[in-house]
Amino acid sequence: MEAQAAAHSPHVVLLYYRYVRIEDPDAFARDHRAFCASLGLRGRIIVAEEGINGTVAGAPDATGSYRETLAKDPRFAGMPFKISRGTADTFPGLSIKVRPEIVTLGAALPFDPEIDPAAHLSPFEWKRLAETDPDAVIFDVRNDYESAVGRFRGAITPQIKNFRDLPAVLSDYGHLKDRKILMYCTGGIRCEKASSLFKRQGFREVYQLDGGIMNYEKEICDRDDLWEGDCFVFDNRVVLPMATARGKAPAGRCAHSGLPTSHYVNCIHNPCNRLFLVAESIVEDSPDHRLCPECLRKGLTSETADNKSRSLAPAMENPPAANSTTR
Ligand SMILES: [Zn+2]
């Protein structure tokens, strides 16, 4: 009972990144793991020579200490933290990994965060341009299963399953090279690299939403005609309701019925495991509706689907594999 109560006690979730040189990522990760563990934090942090990318959750005093300590390190001084609410269940544990990139684009980009990023626009500037400039095109650089549940009105949403697939589909958007590209992602980190990629591919005017959707939500903070739906997040919460969409119907559509929904499931056929939106009433109709439309078309049923050996560890850039994704 006590564990149950602790699991649902309010936690603060911090989302942050910084491109900054980290000389010895392995040593940094080792020390950082001990530091996070001492605060009882859970979450996922990626460390690379190019910087840090993290989401951590903990009790308010623990996340407060975490922020204060990082702010004292000159490498992270002034680093913005996007704050949302979670519980002790938001993350299954603490994972700190060293990778070649803090967010994997994989394109052979000589990316230099000091030189490359496009102009950052504050949420208000971004909104003003989006709503008033006929030359502006809103471009969502997130994955298709993320934009499915919520997005800016009229945004281009590439059908990619992974950020590293973005360079391959960029040629589809060559006709937009002379337009003003208003680019956004969840917290801003992907735009830093994507905007650099776009500029190198000849897109003339590229702007990124400073701090991403999370910052837009915080700054605009009220019902707004530009944002539609919820915000997908890479943890057990799966979706965050947005104040900017308060009182509106979900923007997501059930893959089987087309009904409005924000309810995700993973396809129960394990080799597929695709995350997709499905209305709860439709899942109740038939267990087969826990199969994605593609697997259903192949003739699989809940009886014949392979649901053994499912991985339960969600990865930073992959859809959470958790089966229960109710908000
Ligand atoms: Zn499937």
Boltz pocket constraint, residues with backbone or C-beta under 6 A from the ligand:
constraints:
  - pocket:
      binder: B
      contacts: [[A, 267], [A, 268], [A, 269], [A, 272], [A, 273], [A, 274], [A, 291], [A, 292], [A, 293], [A, 294], [A, 295], [A, 296]]
      max_distance: 6.0
